[in-house]
Amino acid sequence: MEGKYAQVRDDLRLHYHEAGTEHTETVIMLHGGGPGASAWSNFGRNLEVFGKSFRTIAVDQPGFGRSDKPTDHPQYFTHSASAVVGLMDTLGIEKAHLVGNSLGGGAAVRLALDYPDRAGRLVLMGPGGLSLNVFAPDPTEGVKNLARFAAPPGPTKEKLEAFLRVMVYDQSLITEELLQERFDAASTPESLAAMAAMGASFSRPDSYEQGMLWREAHRLRQRVLLIWGREDRVNPLDGALLALKTIPRAQLHVFGRCGHWAQLEKFDEFNRLAIDFLKD
């Protein structure tokens, strides 16, 4: 699916997919941050379902998919949140509900904290930055495999497959087609440079605390639905506990036999749960 483009800043153009444009309320979907991730790879199947109830926009975050890939940018959650607000301004969207997976969940929380009047309800699946592991070790198995992908001597399909298989409980989701598609997207020089810049932004001394969203979670005033896979090996389930405790209007739903991609592994149940929450 080709999608559309929007110039959100002089130096940044975002690519996005859209469904259900006739609805008054808007949902913006923000994908995860693994190699080769994009709006379509994370939410392509969900987009049309959500489009029956909302104007639904699935965005390639900066550095991913067909969006521009700047390498000189602030802490990534801040970078992506401001870009998404720029997209909302360009498209004339005053306020939107946010659905975010992993890295996209962190960007959604940052947006809600920094631009509280622009964010409606939040649906967060294993969100980055908000997840603080209480019992599980850091870095987790998934994060270790993510770091190995671009490490010397460079990216390979085998390293990507090892990463993707940790993402899911249902191993049948990792097809040769998916593997090839994501490897082609992740192994370009532009994508590798963007991934390196994103990673570096989380450890920059002057701004790394912007990624520690769990410290600010108490400031969220939106209604928040946390969704976790019981078998998540990237952001394990115990990472939900502090967020559930500190976010004033939070609730948690846990899927058994599910990893880090609840929107795909529990497709029908996830769609019903999230749409009902956003419409309630």
C-alpha positions as a Python dict, from the first residue, in 0.01 Angstrom:
ca = {
    (1, 'M'): (0, 0, 0),
    (2, 'E'): (156, 326, -116),
    (3, 'G'): (27, 569, 147),
    (4, 'K'): (66, 945, 153),
    (5, 'Y'): (331, 1202, 243),
    (6, 'A'): (318, 1518, 453),
    (7, 'Q'): (587, 1782, 499),
    (8, 'V'): (576, 1842, 874),
    (9, 'R'): (891, 2054, 901),
    (10, 'D'): (1134, 2202, 652),
    (11, 'D'): (1370, 1910, 717),
    (12, 'L'): (1119, 1629, 773),
    (13, 'R'): (860, 1454, 558),
    (14, 'L'): (648, 1177, 707),
    (15, 'H'): (483, 888, 525),
    (16, 'Y'): (150, 753, 649),
    (17, 'H'): (-148, 532, 564),
    (18, 'E'): (-505, 643, 622),
    (19, 'A'): (-849, 480, 647),
    (20, 'G'): (-1196, 595, 746),
    (21, 'T'): (-1151, 964, 664),
    (22, 'E'): (-1522, 1045, 709),
    (23, 'H'): (-1518, 999, 1089),
    (24, 'T'): (-1491, 1293, 1326),
    (25, 'E'): (-1261, 1133, 1582),
    (26, 'T'): (-905, 1043, 1483),
    (27, 'V'): (-677, 758, 1590),
    (28, 'I'): (-304, 777, 1520),
    (29, 'M'): (-107, 451, 1524),
    (30, 'L'): (264, 449, 1610),
    (31, 'H'): (469, 138, 1534),
    (32, 'G'): (757, -25, 1721),
    (33, 'G'): (1128, 32, 1665),
    (34, 'G'): (1277, -297, 1549),
    (35, 'P'): (1483, -328, 1230),
    (36, 'G'): (1263, -276, 924),
    (37, 'A'): (959, -173, 1127),
    (38, 'S'): (698, 51, 967),
    (39, 'A'): (338, 156, 1007),
    (40, 'W'): (228, -107, 755),
    (41, 'S'): (429, -393, 904),
    (42, 'N'): (287, -327, 1251),
    (43, 'F'): (-67, -208, 1173),
    (44, 'G'): (-148, -285, 810),
    (45, 'R'): (-410, -545, 902),
    (46, 'N'): (-559, -336, 1185),
    (47, 'L'): (-593, -17, 983),
    (48, 'E'): (-912, -102, 794),
    (49, 'V'): (-1080, -241, 1106),
    (50, 'F'): (-1017, 79, 1301),
    (51, 'G'): (-1116, 280, 994),
    (52, 'K'): (-1474, 160, 1034),
    (53, 'S'): (-1502, 361, 1358),
    (54, 'F'): (-1239, 636, 1335),
    (55, 'R'): (-1033, 838, 1095),
    (56, 'T'): (-725, 621, 1137),
    (57, 'I'): (-371, 724, 1048),
    (58, 'A'): (-78, 482, 1074),
    (59, 'V'): (247, 680, 1062),
    (60, 'D'): (600, 578, 966),
    (61, 'Q'): (784, 744, 1252),
    (62, 'P'): (1095, 949, 1165),
    (63, 'G'): (1377, 719, 1057),
    (64, 'F'): (1145, 432, 962),
    (65, 'G'): (956, 309, 659),
    (66, 'R'): (928, 569, 385),
    (67, 'S'): (956, 868, 616),
    (68, 'D'): (1269, 1084, 614),
    (69, 'K'): (1561, 957, 818),
    (70, 'P'): (1738, 1249, 984),
    (71, 'T'): (2027, 1156, 1213),
    (72, 'D'): (2066, 1490, 1391),
    (73, 'H'): (1772, 1496, 1629),
    (74, 'P'): (1684, 1519, 2000),
    (75, 'Q'): (1593, 1227, 2227),
    (76, 'Y'): (1386, 998, 2007),
    (77, 'F'): (1055, 1003, 2195),
    (78, 'T'): (1066, 1385, 2192),
    (79, 'H'): (1171, 1382, 1826),
    (80, 'S'): (886, 1155, 1718),
    (81, 'A'): (622, 1323, 1936),
    (82, 'S'): (696, 1666, 1789),
    (83, 'A'): (692, 1520, 1437),
    (84, 'V'): (350, 1361, 1496),
    (85, 'V'): (213, 1689, 1629),
    (86, 'G'): (350, 1850, 1312),
    (87, 'L'): (161, 1592, 1109),
    (88, 'M'): (-157, 1669, 1303),
    (89, 'D'): (-110, 2039, 1231),
    (90, 'T'): (-55, 1971, 861),
    (91, 'L'): (-366, 1753, 838),
    (92, 'G'): (-582, 1987, 1048),
    (93, 'I'): (-626, 1742, 1338),
    (94, 'E'): (-675, 1919, 1670),
    (95, 'K'): (-680, 1609, 1889),
    (96, 'A'): (-628, 1236, 1837),
    (97, 'H'): (-638, 912, 2030),
    (98, 'L'): (-302, 735, 2019),
    (99, 'V'): (-231, 364, 1971),
    (100, 'G'): (136, 283, 2023),
    (101, 'N'): (339, -39, 2023),
    (102, 'S'): (681, -54, 2194),
    (103, 'L'): (883, 247, 2067),
    (104, 'G'): (556, 395, 1938),
    (105, 'G'): (404, 357, 2282),
    (106, 'G'): (687, 563, 2426),
    (107, 'A'): (641, 830, 2159),
    (108, 'A'): (266, 837, 2233),
    (109, 'V'): (329, 890, 2605),
    (110, 'R'): (583, 1165, 2534),
    (111, 'L'): (329, 1337, 2309),
    (112, 'A'): (60, 1314, 2576),
    (113, 'L'): (297, 1459, 2838),
    (114, 'D'): (436, 1741, 2623),
    (115, 'Y'): (115, 1826, 2433),
    (116, 'P'): (-164, 1718, 2670),
    (117, 'D'): (-438, 1905, 2482),
    (118, 'R'): (-357, 1717, 2159),
    (119, 'A'): (-382, 1364, 2296),
    (120, 'G'): (-705, 1177, 2367),
    (121, 'R'): (-704, 827, 2508),
    (122, 'L'): (-396, 607, 2488),
    (123, 'V'): (-374, 238, 2397),
    (124, 'L'): (-20, 120, 2473),
    (125, 'M'): (111, -227, 2388),
    (126, 'G'): (432, -311, 2572),
    (127, 'P'): (536, 57, 2559),
    (128, 'G'): (901, 160, 2567),
    (129, 'G'): (1013, 406, 2831),
    (130, 'L'): (703, 348, 3042),
    (131, 'S'): (798, -13, 3107),
    (132, 'L'): (1024, -51, 3411),
    (133, 'N'): (1127, -409, 3476),
    (134, 'V'): (1082, -501, 3841),
    (135, 'F'): (1188, -867, 3821),
    (136, 'A'): (1310, -929, 3465),
    (137, 'P'): (1675, -857, 3384),
    (138, 'D'): (1793, -560, 3180),
    (139, 'P'): (1869, -561, 2897),
    (140, 'T'): (1603, -814, 2804),
    (141, 'E'): (1644, -1091, 2548),
    (142, 'G'): (1469, -885, 2282),
    (143, 'V'): (1679, -573, 2344),
    (144, 'K'): (1999, -779, 2326),
    (145, 'N'): (1896, -922, 1989),
    (146, 'L'): (1806, -574, 1867),
    (147, 'A'): (2156, -450, 1951),
    (148, 'R'): (2316, -748, 1775),
    (149, 'F'): (2146, -679, 1441),
    (150, 'A'): (2376, -399, 1323),
    (151, 'A'): (2679, -497, 1532),
    (152, 'P'): (3000, -592, 1343),
    (153, 'P'): (3039, -748, 1096),
    (154, 'G'): (2699, -599, 1004),
    (155, 'P'): (2334, -694, 959),
    (156, 'T'): (2230, -1039, 839),
    (157, 'K'): (1897, -1209, 782),
    (158, 'E'): (1991, -1464, 1046),
    (159, 'K'): (2032, -1194, 1311),
    (160, 'L'): (1707, -1032, 1205),
    (161, 'E'): (1524, -1365, 1226),
    (162, 'A'): (1660, -1422, 1577),
    (163, 'F'): (1524, -1081, 1678),
    (164, 'L'): (1182, -1128, 1517),
    (165, 'R'): (1129, -1473, 1667),
    (166, 'V'): (1170, -1324, 2014),
    (167, 'M'): (894, -1075, 1928),
    (168, 'V'): (616, -1329, 1909),
    (169, 'Y'): (472, -1632, 2085),
    (170, 'D'): (315, -1752, 1759),
    (171, 'Q'): (617, -1841, 1548),
    (172, 'S'): (407, -1888, 1234),
    (173, 'L'): (389, -1507, 1205),
    (174, 'I'): (759, -1496, 1109),
    (175, 'T'): (735, -1584, 741),
    (176, 'E'): (1009, -1572, 480),
    (177, 'E'): (820, -1289, 310),
    (178, 'L'): (814, -1082, 630),
    (179, 'L'): (1178, -1156, 699),
    (180, 'Q'): (1290, -1051, 350),
    (181, 'E'): (1071, -739, 350),
    (182, 'R'): (1206, -619, 684),
    (183, 'F'): (1567, -705, 602),
    (184, 'D'): (1550, -508, 278),
    (185, 'A'): (1413, -207, 468),
    (186, 'A'): (1651, -234, 763),
    (187, 'S'): (1982, -292, 586),
    (188, 'T'): (2003, 23, 373),
    (189, 'P'): (2272, 275, 477),
    (190, 'E'): (2004, 534, 555),
    (191, 'S'): (1810, 298, 781),
    (192, 'L'): (2122, 179, 962),
    (193, 'A'): (2233, 538, 1023),
    (194, 'A'): (1886, 633, 1150),
    (195, 'M'): (1877, 331, 1382),
    (196, 'A'): (2219, 419, 1523),
    (197, 'A'): (2114, 780, 1579),
    (198, 'M'): (1794, 668, 1752),
    (199, 'G'): (1986, 440, 1987),
    (200, 'A'): (2242, 709, 2066),
    (201, 'S'): (1966, 955, 2152),
    (202, 'F'): (1859, 737, 2446),
    (203, 'S'): (2198, 772, 2617),
    (204, 'R'): (2278, 1139, 2548),
    (205, 'P'): (2372, 1293, 2887),
    (206, 'D'): (2173, 1612, 2839),
    (207, 'S'): (1844, 1447, 2744),
    (208, 'Y'): (1835, 1076, 2830),
    (209, 'E'): (1591, 1142, 3115),
    (210, 'Q'): (1328, 1233, 2853),
    (211, 'G'): (1315, 860, 2780),
    (212, 'M'): (1249, 764, 3142),
    (213, 'L'): (875, 802, 3102),
    (214, 'W'): (793, 597, 3410),
    (215, 'R'): (920, 891, 3619),
    (216, 'E'): (654, 1118, 3468),
    (217, 'A'): (369, 871, 3430),
    (218, 'H'): (183, 1022, 3726),
    (219, 'R'): (129, 1338, 3516),
    (220, 'L'): (-84, 1162, 3253),
    (221, 'R'): (-446, 1269, 3278),
    (222, 'Q'): (-570, 1075, 2977),
    (223, 'R'): (-744, 742, 3012),
    (224, 'V'): (-483, 475, 2939),
    (225, 'L'): (-527, 112, 2836),
    (226, 'L'): (-210, -90, 2888),
    (227, 'I'): (-199, -411, 2684),
    (228, 'W'): (66, -674, 2746),
    (229, 'G'): (149, -1018, 2616),
    (230, 'R'): (219, -1257, 2901),
    (231, 'E'): (509, -1402, 2699),
    (232, 'D'): (659, -1064, 2598),
    (233, 'R'): (1039, -1112, 2587),
    (234, 'V'): (1116, -752, 2489),
    (235, 'N'): (929, -552, 2754),
    (236, 'P'): (823, -824, 3001),
    (237, 'L'): (494, -817, 3187),
    (238, 'D'): (643, -701, 3519),
    (239, 'G'): (731, -378, 3339),
    (240, 'A'): (362, -286, 3352),
    (241, 'L'): (340, -276, 3729),
    (242, 'L'): (478, 72, 3799),
    (243, 'A'): (278, 227, 3514),
    (244, 'L'): (-39, 62, 3639),
    (245, 'K'): (32, 190, 3989),
    (246, 'T'): (117, 550, 3899),
    (247, 'I'): (-102, 645, 3599),
    (248, 'P'): (-421, 783, 3758),
    (249, 'R'): (-667, 651, 3495),
    (250, 'A'): (-495, 330, 3383),
    (251, 'Q'): (-619, -22, 3327),
    (252, 'L'): (-425, -331, 3222),
    (253, 'H'): (-523, -618, 2994),
    (254, 'V'): (-296, -922, 2964),
    (255, 'F'): (-314, -1171, 2676),
    (256, 'G'): (-188, -1521, 2743),
    (257, 'R'): (5, -1704, 2469),
    (258, 'C'): (110, -1365, 2330),
    (259, 'G'): (441, -1184, 2286),
    (260, 'H'): (527, -826, 2193),
    (261, 'W'): (288, -785, 1898),
    (262, 'A'): (-54, -808, 2062),
    (263, 'Q'): (-217, -622, 1771),
    (264, 'L'): (-121, -909, 1537),
    (265, 'E'): (-105, -1215, 1763),
    (266, 'K'): (-446, -1143, 1918),
    (267, 'F'): (-583, -962, 1615),
    (268, 'D'): (-961, -989, 1664),
    (269, 'E'): (-953, -962, 2042),
    (270, 'F'): (-715, -667, 2033),
    (271, 'N'): (-927, -479, 1780),
    (272, 'R'): (-1246, -526, 1984),
    (273, 'L'): (-1076, -435, 2311),
    (274, 'A'): (-902, -123, 2181),
    (275, 'I'): (-1194, 9, 1976),
    (276, 'D'): (-1440, -41, 2262),
    (277, 'F'): (-1203, 145, 2495),
    (278, 'L'): (-1161, 435, 2254),
    (279, 'K'): (-1535, 461, 2183),
    (280, 'D'): (-1659, 417, 2540),
}
